[in-house]
Amino acid sequence: MTAPITTNIAQDGAQVGVQAQAIHGDVYYQLPPNASPEHKFRVGVRYLDARVRDRARQLIEEAAAEGYVTDEVQFHRLLALLSGRTLRQLGEDFDHLSAICDSFPHLDGGDEWRAGLRAVLRLLNSLNTAETELVIKELDELERTQRDKIVDHLGVLLDGPMEDQMWQRSAKRASAGRLAGDRAGRIWKFFHPSPVPPRVLPVEPASTPLGVWVRAVVGAAAFVLAAGKIAALLLHRGELPSILGYLACVAGLAAFAVGGVDRHFRQARRRAMESTFTPPRQRRAEAPAGGFARKVDRYFDDYFRRYVPRDTDRSHWLTQTAGIRRHLRDEVVELYREDRVGAERIAWLIRHLVSDVRQRWEQDTLMAHRVELRVPFTTTVLHLGGLAVLAAGAFWMVPAAVLTAPLAGTAWVLLAAAAAVIEARACFRIVAERRRVAADEVERARQLAARRGAFDRWQQRLSDKPSDAEMASWLECDRKILVNAAMRHYRLRPSQVIAQAFIEAPARSYQRARVPHGPWRYSRYRLLLFLLTDDGVRQVNIDLDFKDGGYRTMQRLNYRFDAVAAVRIDGPETQQQTFELTLFNGEPISVRVTESITDGVQPDEDALMLAKVSLDASGLVHTLNVLEGIAAEGKEWVRHQRQRADDRLAGLTATIKDLID
């Protein structure tokens, strides 16, 4: 026999880093406190489909104990009890299996569930009969749902030729199902967190300093007073040219004000928009590592490097967009930082913003505001023409006012001129601020509409996210294919394998996601497969890329039963847990099986229950029972298991025969 080979798996694969995680809002496993027995049963079946066998068995048994007993329930009770195990691994569960069978009526007639129930019982009975062909025939005649469930869950139940045939069917289904349902195109969506709806910064209300308002009011009052006094002087003098000059000054001043307000607003808004494109003069201090802002920085840097416009040098693109990149980054951080939103949930928004910048660059509209805010000809005519009319009118008006009353006229003219300047500047700021608010509201509405469109498109793309049951089915297919490959490598028939056991642990640099009350699913797995044979244990360690189904065999280890010294799990149930297998003549074989469960626990979830569900899905519970038996009894464990199973099976088959004949 091959000499024992040992290695410390922790040296290679235990450095686990989470790239991203998501907790979806599905209610797939949600169970209210006052759930009906039927509801418990349905959720139990979902857990069974997800290969969370212990939790499934618990809920289905609770439903049956509360009086919900149908052929469908009894069918799934047997599946939950027998799933993934051989009859010789049942141990004390044989008593429960016998109790379930004793509760059945005679199974004749009925619907597809009763037919499935009969097929399961005939499988159990086939160990002591030569009815292999009859069992296969009855299995083939079942409806697809019942047949597939039996093949998936009971592929390793039996010994001998029947097990070989069942395993071949199970492996064939796994090969056909591993890429079913557009796995390659959809599986990434399960690990993508639910996107956060779009937001825009609120429009800042008009803000005019008190001093500006004071200057506007005082300037207006002073100008009206001075203009009235000048008008009185000119009327007293009674010369038509001076009166016409006065009226020209009023008209010119009005035209100058209208044109000046528009000109001032356009120039101020252009300066504000230009500032968003100006590269920062000082290098920004880096955000804290691991924080929200740092992750947003990385997303912006990554997308700007990836989304380079056509026919544009990347370095030129990054240099020219440094200012707008900084502006957009600060806006996103401001919008979402306070709500503890994960950066992964707004990646769609960052991608949309960067795509929008690239599109405007390619269409040469990135600086479109320069055209939109260019001072129009009519504004220039009003502004400069009004100033010219004002000057011409003043040429006739001022001398007449000064000659009428040299001291008073001069004073009122100077006061009117000063007040007009003060009033114009203040009014320009006040009106421009109000127009800025209106323009910002239009711009924000446009931004929100564009972001909502991008959000809706992204949600539509994520709408066919795989269910947890699909994820479990793909993972089960991968595992069966890998077990089949391992058996081929060792030239083993399924009937030569006493028991299969496995551990599904996260590999390094993974993404993870789950639905409420469900186990974590990982984008990369470290699988430990154990095949127990008469000659000892065959262990295969595999790195599985769950997104595409690709894998690498990292190690193969062969050791005798009596080489196993100890098996244990280290760590609290709700925290990191490490599986450790110690051989007598080697270093411990260890692998980190679970990560912290407390991270992301929802208000209606129980952390301890989540830990148990995750361990159940990982296969650790079943594997630990097998390896602990080997560590305690060595090869005798195998002999004892066979003897105990054979003794109990003899009595069980008599009961089964009465039910199905």
C-alpha positions as CSV (number, residue, x, y, z in Angstrom):
1,M,0.0,0.0,0.0
2,T,1.2,3.5,-0.6
3,A,3.1,5.0,2.3
4,P,1.3,7.8,4.1
5,I,2.0,11.2,2.6
6,T,1.4,14.3,4.8
7,T,1.3,18.0,4.2
8,N,0.2,21.0,6.1
9,I,-2.5,22.5,3.9
10,A,-2.5,25.7,5.9
11,Q,0.8,26.6,4.3
12,D,-0.8,26.7,0.9
13,G,-4.4,27.5,1.1
14,A,-5.4,28.9,4.5
15,Q,-4.7,32.5,3.7
16,V,-8.3,33.4,3.0
17,G,-9.1,36.9,1.8
18,V,-12.6,38.2,1.0
19,Q,-12.7,40.3,-2.1
20,A,-16.5,41.0,-1.8
21,Q,-19.5,39.7,-0.2
22,A,-23.2,40.0,-0.7
23,I,-26.3,39.2,1.3
24,H,-29.4,39.1,-1.0
25,G,-32.9,40.0,0.0
26,D,-34.5,36.7,-1.1
27,V,-37.0,35.0,1.2
28,Y,-36.2,31.5,-0.1
29,Y,-35.4,30.1,3.4
30,Q,-37.4,32.5,5.5
31,L,-39.6,30.9,8.1
32,P,-41.9,33.1,10.2
33,P,-42.3,32.1,13.9
34,N,-45.8,30.9,13.4
35,A,-45.1,29.0,10.2
36,S,-47.6,26.3,9.3
37,P,-46.4,22.6,9.0
38,E,-46.7,22.8,5.2
39,H,-44.6,26.0,5.1
40,K,-41.9,24.2,7.3
41,F,-42.0,21.3,4.9
42,R,-41.5,23.5,1.8
43,V,-38.6,25.3,3.4
44,G,-37.2,21.9,4.4
45,V,-37.3,20.7,0.8
46,R,-35.5,23.8,-0.3
47,Y,-32.7,23.1,2.2
48,L,-32.6,19.6,1.0
49,D,-32.2,20.7,-2.6
50,A,-29.4,23.0,-1.3
51,R,-27.7,19.9,0.3
52,V,-28.2,21.4,3.8
53,R,-29.3,18.0,4.9
54,D,-29.5,18.2,8.7
55,R,-31.6,21.4,8.6
56,A,-33.8,19.9,5.9
57,R,-34.4,16.8,8.0
58,Q,-35.2,18.9,11.1
59,L,-37.9,20.9,9.3
60,I,-39.4,18.0,7.4
61,E,-39.6,16.0,10.7
62,E,-41.2,18.9,12.5
63,A,-43.8,19.2,9.7
64,A,-44.6,15.5,10.0
65,A,-44.8,15.6,13.8
66,E,-47.3,18.4,13.5
67,G,-49.6,16.3,11.4
68,Y,-48.6,17.2,7.9
69,V,-48.1,13.8,6.4
70,T,-48.5,13.1,2.7
71,D,-46.8,10.8,0.2
72,E,-44.7,13.8,-0.8
73,V,-43.7,14.4,2.8
74,Q,-42.8,10.8,3.3
75,F,-40.8,10.7,0.1
76,H,-38.7,13.7,1.2
77,R,-38.3,12.3,4.8
78,L,-36.5,9.3,3.4
79,L,-34.4,11.4,1.0
80,A,-33.4,13.8,3.9
81,L,-32.4,10.8,6.1
82,L,-30.5,8.9,3.4
83,S,-29.1,11.7,1.2
84,G,-25.4,11.4,0.5
85,R,-24.9,8.3,2.7
86,T,-24.6,4.6,2.3
87,L,-26.8,2.3,4.4
88,R,-23.8,1.3,6.4
89,Q,-23.3,5.0,7.5
90,L,-26.7,5.3,9.0
91,G,-25.7,4.1,12.4
92,E,-28.4,5.0,15.0
93,D,-30.5,6.5,12.2
94,F,-31.5,3.0,11.3
95,D,-34.0,3.1,14.1
96,H,-35.6,6.2,12.7
97,L,-35.6,4.7,9.2
98,S,-37.4,1.6,10.6
99,A,-39.9,3.9,12.4
100,I,-40.7,5.8,9.2
101,C,-41.2,2.6,7.2
102,D,-43.5,1.2,9.9
103,S,-45.8,4.2,9.6
104,F,-46.4,3.7,5.9
105,P,-49.7,2.1,4.7
106,H,-49.5,-0.5,1.9
107,L,-48.1,1.4,-1.0
108,D,-50.3,0.5,-4.0
109,G,-51.8,2.9,-6.5
110,G,-51.4,6.6,-5.7
111,D,-49.8,9.6,-7.5
112,E,-46.2,10.3,-8.6
113,W,-45.0,10.8,-5.0
114,R,-46.3,7.4,-3.9
115,A,-44.6,5.9,-7.0
116,G,-41.4,7.7,-6.0
117,L,-41.8,6.4,-2.4
118,R,-42.1,2.8,-3.7
119,A,-39.0,3.2,-5.8
120,V,-37.0,4.4,-2.8
121,L,-38.2,1.4,-0.7
122,R,-37.4,-1.0,-3.6
123,L,-33.9,0.4,-3.7
124,L,-33.5,-0.3,0.1
125,N,-34.8,-3.8,-0.4
126,S,-32.5,-4.5,-3.4
127,L,-29.5,-5.2,-1.1
128,N,-31.0,-8.6,-0.2
129,T,-32.6,-9.4,-3.5
130,A,-31.5,-9.9,-7.1
131,E,-34.0,-7.4,-8.4
132,T,-31.6,-5.0,-10.0
133,E,-33.3,-4.9,-13.3
134,L,-36.7,-4.5,-11.7
135,V,-35.5,-1.6,-9.6
136,I,-33.9,0.2,-12.6
137,K,-37.1,-0.4,-14.6
138,E,-39.2,1.1,-11.9
139,L,-36.9,4.0,-11.5
140,D,-37.0,4.7,-15.2
141,E,-40.8,4.8,-15.2
142,L,-41.0,7.5,-12.6
143,E,-41.8,11.1,-13.4
144,R,-38.7,13.2,-14.0
145,T,-38.9,15.1,-10.7
146,Q,-39.0,12.0,-8.5
147,R,-36.4,10.2,-10.6
148,D,-33.9,13.0,-10.6
149,K,-34.2,13.5,-6.8
150,I,-33.6,9.8,-6.2
151,V,-30.6,9.7,-8.5
152,D,-29.1,12.9,-7.0
153,H,-29.5,12.0,-3.4
154,L,-29.2,8.2,-3.3
155,G,-26.4,7.6,-5.8
156,V,-24.2,6.1,-3.1
157,L,-26.8,4.5,-1.0
158,L,-26.3,0.8,-2.0
159,D,-23.5,-1.7,-2.4
160,G,-22.5,-3.9,-5.3
161,P,-23.7,-3.6,-9.0
162,M,-26.7,-1.6,-8.0
163,E,-24.5,1.1,-6.6
164,D,-22.3,1.1,-9.7
165,Q,-25.4,1.7,-11.9
166,M,-26.9,4.4,-9.6
167,W,-23.5,6.2,-9.5
168,Q,-23.2,6.1,-13.2
169,R,-26.6,7.7,-13.6
170,S,-25.7,10.3,-11.0
171,A,-22.4,11.1,-12.6
172,K,-24.0,11.4,-16.0
173,R,-26.6,13.8,-14.6
174,A,-23.8,15.8,-13.0
175,S,-22.0,16.1,-16.4
176,A,-25.1,17.3,-18.1
177,G,-26.1,19.7,-15.3
178,R,-22.8,21.3,-14.4
179,L,-23.2,24.0,-17.1
180,A,-27.0,23.9,-17.3
181,G,-29.1,27.1,-17.0
182,D,-26.4,29.3,-18.6
183,R,-24.1,28.8,-15.5
184,A,-21.2,30.6,-17.1
185,G,-23.3,33.7,-18.0
186,R,-25.2,33.9,-14.7
187,I,-23.2,32.6,-11.8
188,W,-21.3,35.8,-11.3
189,K,-24.6,37.6,-10.6
190,F,-25.1,35.6,-7.4
191,F,-21.9,37.1,-6.0
192,H,-22.8,40.6,-7.1
193,P,-24.4,42.6,-4.2
194,S,-27.8,44.1,-4.7
195,P,-27.3,47.6,-6.2
196,V,-28.2,50.7,-4.3
197,P,-30.7,53.0,-6.0
198,P,-29.3,56.2,-7.6
199,R,-28.9,59.4,-5.7
200,V,-27.9,62.9,-6.6
201,L,-26.6,65.7,-4.4
202,P,-29.4,68.0,-3.3
203,V,-29.5,71.5,-4.9
204,E,-27.9,74.0,-2.6
205,P,-30.5,76.7,-1.9
206,A,-29.8,80.3,-2.9
207,S,-27.3,81.7,-0.5
208,T,-26.7,85.5,-0.6
209,P,-24.6,87.1,2.2
210,L,-26.4,89.7,4.3
211,G,-23.9,92.3,3.2
212,V,-24.9,91.9,-0.5
213,W,-28.6,92.4,0.4
214,V,-27.7,95.5,2.5
215,R,-25.7,97.0,-0.4
216,A,-28.6,96.2,-2.8
217,V,-31.2,97.8,-0.6
218,V,-29.1,100.8,0.3
219,G,-27.8,101.3,-3.2
220,A,-31.4,101.1,-4.6
221,A,-32.7,103.6,-2.1
222,A,-29.8,106.0,-2.7
223,F,-30.1,105.7,-6.5
224,V,-33.9,106.3,-6.5
225,L,-33.4,109.4,-4.2
226,A,-30.6,110.8,-6.4
227,A,-32.4,110.1,-9.6
228,G,-35.5,111.8,-8.3
229,K,-33.5,114.9,-7.3
230,I,-31.8,115.0,-10.7
231,A,-35.1,114.7,-12.5
232,A,-36.5,117.6,-10.4
233,L,-33.5,119.8,-11.3
234,L,-33.9,119.0,-15.0
235,L,-37.6,119.7,-15.0
236,H,-37.0,123.0,-13.2
237,R,-34.5,123.9,-16.0
238,G,-37.1,122.9,-18.6
239,E,-34.7,122.1,-21.5
240,L,-35.8,119.3,-23.7
241,P,-32.4,117.9,-24.6
242,S,-31.5,117.4,-20.9
243,I,-34.8,115.7,-20.2
244,L,-34.3,113.4,-23.2
245,G,-30.7,112.7,-22.0
246,Y,-32.2,111.7,-18.6
247,L,-34.6,109.3,-20.2
248,A,-31.8,107.8,-22.3
249,C,-29.7,107.3,-19.1
250,V,-32.6,105.4,-17.6
251,A,-33.2,103.2,-20.7
252,G,-29.4,102.6,-21.1
253,L,-29.1,101.7,-17.5
254,A,-32.0,99.2,-17.7
255,A,-30.5,97.6,-20.9
256,F,-27.0,97.4,-19.2
257,A,-28.5,95.7,-16.1
258,V,-30.4,93.1,-18.1
259,G,-27.4,92.2,-20.3
260,G,-25.0,92.4,-17.4
261,V,-27.1,90.0,-15.2
262,D,-27.1,87.4,-18.0
263,R,-23.4,87.9,-18.7
264,H,-22.4,87.7,-15.0
265,F,-24.5,84.4,-14.6
266,R,-23.0,82.7,-17.6
267,Q,-19.4,83.6,-16.7
268,A,-19.8,82.6,-13.0
269,R,-21.4,79.3,-14.0
270,R,-18.8,78.5,-16.6
271,R,-16.0,79.2,-13.9
272,A,-17.8,76.8,-11.5
273,M,-18.1,74.1,-14.2
274,E,-14.6,74.5,-15.3
275,S,-13.4,74.0,-11.8
276,T,-14.6,70.4,-12.0
277,F,-12.2,69.7,-14.8
278,T,-9.2,71.4,-13.2
279,P,-6.7,68.9,-11.8
280,P,-6.2,69.2,-8.0
281,R,-3.2,71.4,-7.2
282,Q,-2.4,69.4,-4.0
283,R,-2.3,65.7,-3.8
284,R,-5.2,64.4,-1.7
285,A,-4.4,62.5,1.4
286,E,-5.2,58.8,0.9
287,A,-8.4,57.5,2.5
288,P,-7.9,55.0,5.3
289,A,-7.1,51.5,4.0
290,G,-10.1,49.2,3.8
291,G,-12.6,52.1,4.2
292,F,-15.4,53.0,2.0
293,A,-13.7,56.0,0.4
294,R,-10.6,53.9,-0.4
295,K,-12.7,51.3,-2.1
296,V,-14.5,54.0,-4.1
297,D,-11.0,55.4,-5.1
298,R,-10.0,52.0,-6.4
299,Y,-13.2,51.6,-8.4
300,F,-12.8,55.0,-10.1
301,D,-9.1,54.3,-10.8
302,D,-9.9,50.9,-12.2
303,Y,-12.8,52.0,-14.5
304,F,-11.0,55.1,-15.8
305,R,-8.0,52.9,-16.7
306,R,-10.3,50.3,-18.4
307,Y,-12.8,52.7,-20.2
308,V,-10.3,54.5,-22.4
309,P,-11.9,56.3,-25.4
310,R,-11.2,55.1,-28.9
311,D,-8.0,56.4,-30.5
312,T,-6.9,57.9,-27.2
313,D,-3.7,57.3,-25.3
314,R,-4.4,56.1,-21.8
315,S,-1.9,58.4,-20.1
316,H,-3.4,61.4,-21.9
317,W,-6.9,60.3,-21.0
318,L,-6.0,59.9,-17.3
319,T,-4.2,63.3,-17.2
320,Q,-7.0,65.2,-18.8
321,T,-9.7,63.7,-16.7
322,A,-7.9,63.9,-13.3
323,G,-10.1,66.9,-12.3
324,I,-13.5,65.4,-13.2
325,R,-12.4,62.0,-11.7
326,R,-11.7,63.8,-8.4
327,H,-15.0,65.7,-8.6
328,L,-17.1,62.6,-9.3
329,R,-15.3,60.5,-6.6
330,D,-16.0,63.2,-4.0
331,E,-19.6,63.3,-5.0
332,V,-20.1,59.6,-4.7
333,V,-18.4,59.4,-1.3
334,E,-20.6,62.3,-0.1
335,L,-23.7,60.6,-1.4
336,Y,-23.3,57.2,0.2
337,R,-20.7,57.3,3.0
338,E,-23.1,58.0,5.9
339,D,-25.4,55.1,5.1
340,R,-22.7,52.4,5.5
341,V,-23.3,51.3,1.9
342,G,-20.7,48.8,0.6
343,A,-18.7,50.2,-2.3
344,E,-19.6,47.1,-4.3
345,R,-23.2,48.1,-4.3
346,I,-22.5,51.4,-6.1
347,A,-20.0,50.0,-8.6
348,W,-22.7,50.2,-11.2
349,L,-23.0,54.0,-10.6
350,I,-19.3,54.5,-10.8
351,R,-19.2,52.5,-14.0
352,H,-22.1,54.6,-15.4
353,L,-20.3,57.9,-14.5
354,V,-17.1,56.8,-16.1
355,S,-18.9,55.5,-19.2
356,D,-20.7,58.9,-19.5
357,V,-17.4,60.8,-19.3
358,R,-15.9,58.5,-22.0
359,Q,-19.0,58.8,-24.2
360,R,-18.9,62.6,-24.0
361,W,-15.1,62.6,-24.7
362,E,-15.7,60.5,-27.9
363,Q,-18.6,62.7,-29.0
364,D,-16.5,65.8,-28.2
365,T,-19.2,67.1,-25.9
366,L,-17.2,66.9,-22.6
367,M,-16.8,70.7,-22.7
368,A,-20.2,71.4,-24.2
369,H,-20.9,73.8,-21.4
370,R,-18.4,76.2,-22.9
371,V,-20.7,76.5,-25.9
372,E,-23.9,76.4,-23.9
373,L,-22.7,79.2,-21.6
374,R,-21.2,81.4,-24.3
375,V,-22.5,84.9,-24.0
376,P,-25.1,85.4,-26.8
377,F,-25.0,88.3,-29.2
378,T,-28.2,89.8,-27.8
379,T,-26.8,89.9,-24.3
380,T,-23.6,91.6,-25.6
381,V,-25.8,94.2,-27.5
382,L,-27.9,94.9,-24.4
383,H,-24.8,95.1,-22.2
384,L,-22.6,97.2,-24.3
385,G,-25.4,99.1,-26.1
386,G,-27.0,100.0,-22.8
387,L,-23.6,101.3,-21.6
388,A,-23.2,103.4,-24.8
389,V,-26.8,104.9,-24.5
390,L,-26.1,105.6,-20.8
391,A,-22.9,107.5,-21.7
392,A,-24.7,109.5,-24.4
393,G,-27.6,110.4,-22.2
394,A,-25.2,111.4,-19.4
395,F,-23.4,113.8,-21.9
396,W,-26.7,115.9,-22.1
397,M,-28.0,115.3,-18.6
398,V,-25.1,115.9,-16.3
399,P,-24.1,119.4,-17.5
400,A,-27.7,120.6,-17.3
401,A,-28.1,119.3,-13.7
402,V,-24.8,120.9,-12.6
403,L,-25.5,124.2,-14.2
404,T,-29.0,124.3,-12.6
405,A,-27.6,123.8,-9.1
406,P,-23.8,123.5,-9.1
407,L,-23.3,122.1,-5.6
408,A,-26.4,120.0,-5.2
409,G,-26.5,118.9,-8.8
410,T,-22.9,117.7,-8.6
411,A,-23.6,115.8,-5.4
412,W,-26.7,114.1,-6.7
413,V,-25.0,113.0,-9.9
414,L,-22.1,111.5,-8.0
415,L,-24.4,109.8,-5.6
416,A,-26.5,108.4,-8.4
417,A,-23.4,107.0,-10.2
418,A,-22.0,105.4,-7.0
419,A,-25.3,104.0,-6.0
420,A,-25.8,102.5,-9.5
421,V,-22.5,100.7,-9.4
422,I,-23.1,99.3,-5.9
423,E,-26.7,98.3,-6.8
424,A,-25.6,96.7,-10.1
425,R,-23.0,94.5,-8.5
426,A,-25.3,93.4,-5.7
427,C,-28.2,92.7,-8.1
428,F,-25.9,90.7,-10.4
429,R,-25.0,88.4,-7.6
430,I,-28.5,88.0,-6.3
431,V,-30.1,87.3,-9.6
432,A,-27.2,85.0,-10.7
433,E,-27.6,83.0,-7.5
434,R,-31.3,82.5,-8.2
435,R,-30.6,81.5,-11.8
436,R,-27.9,79.1,-10.5
437,V,-30.5,77.3,-8.4
438,A,-32.9,76.9,-11.3
439,A,-30.1,75.6,-13.5
440,D,-28.9,73.2,-10.8
441,E,-32.4,71.8,-10.5
442,V,-32.6,71.1,-14.2
443,E,-29.1,69.5,-14.2
444,R,-29.9,67.4,-11.1
445,A,-33.1,66.2,-12.8
446,R,-31.2,65.2,-15.9
447,Q,-28.5,63.4,-13.8
448,L,-31.1,61.6,-11.8
449,A,-33.0,60.5,-14.9
450,A,-29.8,59.2,-16.5
451,R,-28.7,57.4,-13.3
452,R,-32.2,55.8,-12.9
453,G,-32.0,54.6,-16.5
454,A,-28.6,53.0,-15.8
455,F,-29.8,51.5,-12.5
456,D,-32.9,50.0,-14.2
457,R,-30.7,48.5,-16.9
458,W,-28.3,47.0,-14.4
459,Q,-31.2,45.6,-12.3
460,Q,-32.6,44.1,-15.5
461,R,-29.3,42.4,-16.2
462,L,-29.2,41.0,-12.7
463,S,-32.8,39.9,-12.8
464,D,-31.9,36.3,-13.7
465,K,-29.6,35.9,-10.7
466,P,-29.3,32.1,-9.9
467,S,-31.3,30.9,-6.9
468,D,-29.5,29.3,-4.0
469,A,-30.8,25.9,-5.1
470,E,-29.2,26.4,-8.5
471,M,-25.9,27.3,-6.9
472,A,-26.1,24.1,-4.7
473,S,-27.0,22.0,-7.7
474,W,-24.0,23.3,-9.7
475,L,-21.7,22.7,-6.7
476,E,-23.0,19.2,-6.2
477,C,-22.4,18.5,-9.9
478,D,-18.9,19.7,-9.6
479,R,-18.3,17.6,-6.6
480,K,-19.7,14.4,-8.2
481,I,-17.5,15.0,-11.3
482,L,-14.5,15.4,-9.1
483,V,-15.3,12.3,-7.1
484,N,-15.8,10.4,-10.3
485,A,-12.4,11.6,-11.6
486,A,-10.7,10.6,-8.4
487,M,-12.2,7.1,-8.6
488,R,-11.0,6.8,-12.2
489,H,-7.6,7.9,-11.1
490,Y,-7.4,5.2,-8.4
491,R,-9.2,2.7,-10.6
492,L,-12.0,2.2,-8.2
493,R,-15.6,1.2,-8.9
494,P,-18.2,3.0,-6.8
495,S,-19.0,-0.3,-5.1
496,Q,-15.4,-0.5,-3.9
497,V,-15.7,2.7,-2.0
498,I,-17.0,2.1,1.5
499,A,-17.9,5.8,2.0
500,Q,-17.4,9.1,0.4
501,A,-16.8,12.2,2.5
502,F,-15.9,15.8,1.5
503,I,-15.2,19.2,2.9
504,E,-16.0,22.4,0.9
505,A,-13.9,25.2,2.3
506,P,-13.3,28.7,0.8
507,A,-10.1,29.1,-1.1
508,R,-8.0,32.2,-1.1
509,S,-9.2,35.5,-2.5
510,Y,-12.8,34.5,-2.9
511,Q,-16.1,36.3,-3.2
512,R,-19.0,35.1,-1.1
513,A,-22.7,35.6,-1.0
514,R,-25.8,34.1,0.5
515,V,-29.5,34.5,0.8
516,P,-31.1,35.1,4.3
517,H,-31.0,32.0,6.4
518,G,-28.8,30.2,3.8
519,P,-25.2,29.1,3.8
520,W,-22.4,31.1,2.3
521,R,-21.5,30.3,-1.3
522,Y,-18.0,31.0,-2.5
523,S,-16.5,31.9,-5.9
524,R,-13.5,29.7,-5.2
525,Y,-13.4,26.5,-3.1
526,R,-10.8,24.3,-1.6
527,L,-12.4,20.8,-1.8
528,L,-11.1,17.9,0.3
529,L,-12.4,14.6,-1.0
530,F,-12.1,11.4,1.1
531,L,-12.7,8.0,-0.4
532,L,-12.7,5.1,2.1
533,T,-11.7,1.8,0.7
534,D,-10.7,-1.6,2.2
535,D,-7.1,-0.5,1.7
536,G,-7.4,2.8,3.5
537,V,-8.1,6.4,2.8
538,R,-7.6,8.2,-0.6
539,Q,-7.6,11.9,-0.1
540,V,-7.6,14.5,-2.9
541,N,-7.3,18.2,-2.4
542,I,-8.7,20.4,-5.2
543,D,-8.9,24.1,-5.9
544,L,-12.3,24.7,-7.7
545,D,-13.1,27.9,-9.5
546,F,-16.8,27.8,-9.0
547,K,-17.6,30.5,-11.5
548,D,-16.5,28.4,-14.5
549,G,-16.1,25.0,-13.0
550,G,-12.4,24.8,-13.7
551,Y,-10.3,23.0,-11.1
552,R,-6.7,22.0,-10.2
553,T,-5.7,18.9,-8.2
554,M,-3.4,20.2,-5.6
555,Q,-2.5,17.0,-3.7
556,R,-3.3,13.4,-3.5
557,L,-2.7,11.6,-0.2
558,N,-3.0,7.9,0.7
559,Y,-2.9,6.6,4.2
560,R,-4.0,3.6,6.2
561,F,-6.9,3.7,8.7
562,D,-4.6,3.2,11.6
563,A,-2.4,6.1,10.5
564,V,-5.2,8.5,11.6
565,A,-4.4,9.8,15.1
566,A,-7.0,12.5,15.7
567,V,-9.6,14.7,14.0
568,R,-10.9,17.9,15.4
569,I,-12.4,21.3,14.7
570,D,-10.9,24.4,16.2
571,G,-12.8,27.7,16.7
572,P,-16.2,28.9,18.0
573,E,-19.2,27.9,15.9
574,T,-20.0,31.5,14.8
575,Q,-16.4,32.4,14.1
576,Q,-13.6,30.9,11.9
577,Q,-13.4,27.2,12.2
578,T,-10.5,25.0,11.2
579,F,-10.6,21.3,10.4
580,E,-7.5,19.4,11.5
581,L,-6.5,15.9,10.7
582,T,-3.5,14.5,12.5
583,L,-1.6,11.4,11.2
584,F,0.8,9.5,13.5
585,N,3.8,10.1,11.3
586,G,3.3,13.6,9.9
587,E,2.3,17.2,10.4
588,P,-1.4,18.1,11.0
589,I,-3.4,18.5,7.8
590,S,-5.5,21.6,8.4
591,V,-7.8,23.8,6.4
592,R,-10.0,26.8,7.3
593,V,-13.5,25.6,6.7
594,T,-15.7,28.5,7.6
595,E,-15.4,32.3,8.1
596,S,-17.1,34.5,10.6
597,I,-20.9,34.1,10.5
598,T,-21.6,37.2,12.6
599,D,-20.6,39.5,9.8
600,G,-23.8,40.6,8.0
601,V,-26.3,38.7,10.2
602,Q,-29.8,40.1,9.5
603,P,-32.1,41.2,12.3
604,D,-34.3,38.1,11.9
605,E,-31.4,35.6,11.7
606,D,-29.8,33.5,14.4
607,A,-26.0,33.5,14.1
608,L,-25.7,30.0,15.7
609,M,-28.3,28.6,13.3
610,L,-26.4,30.2,10.4
611,A,-23.2,28.6,11.6
612,K,-24.8,25.2,11.7
613,V,-26.3,25.6,8.2
614,S,-23.0,26.7,6.8
615,L,-21.2,23.7,8.4
616,D,-23.9,21.4,7.2
617,A,-23.6,22.7,3.6
618,S,-19.8,22.3,3.7
619,G,-20.0,18.6,4.4
620,L,-17.9,18.9,7.5
621,V,-20.5,17.3,9.9
622,H,-20.7,14.1,7.9
623,T,-17.0,14.0,7.2
624,L,-16.1,14.5,10.8
625,N,-18.3,11.6,11.9
626,V,-16.6,9.3,9.4
627,L,-13.0,10.4,10.2
628,E,-13.7,10.4,14.0
629,G,-14.8,6.8,13.7
630,I,-11.7,5.9,11.8
631,A,-9.5,7.7,14.4
632,A,-11.2,5.9,17.2
633,E,-11.4,2.3,15.8
634,G,-9.2,2.2,12.7
635,K,-10.1,-0.5,10.2
636,E,-12.4,-2.1,12.8
637,W,-14.7,0.9,12.4
638,V,-15.4,-0.3,8.8
639,R,-16.1,-3.9,9.9
640,H,-18.3,-2.8,12.8
641,Q,-20.3,-0.5,10.5
642,R,-20.9,-3.3,8.1
643,Q,-21.9,-5.7,10.8
644,R,-24.3,-3.3,12.5
645,A,-25.9,-2.3,9.2
646,D,-26.3,-5.9,8.0
647,D,-28.0,-6.9,11.2
648,R,-30.5,-4.0,11.1
649,L,-31.1,-4.2,7.4
650,A,-32.3,-7.8,7.7
651,G,-35.3,-6.8,9.8
652,L,-36.0,-3.7,7.7
653,T,-36.3,-5.5,4.4
654,A,-39.1,-7.7,5.7
655,T,-41.1,-4.6,6.5
656,I,-40.3,-3.0,3.1
657,K,-41.3,-6.2,1.3
658,D,-44.8,-6.1,2.9
659,L,-45.3,-2.5,1.8
660,I,-44.3,-2.8,-1.8
661,D,-45.5,-6.3,-2.8
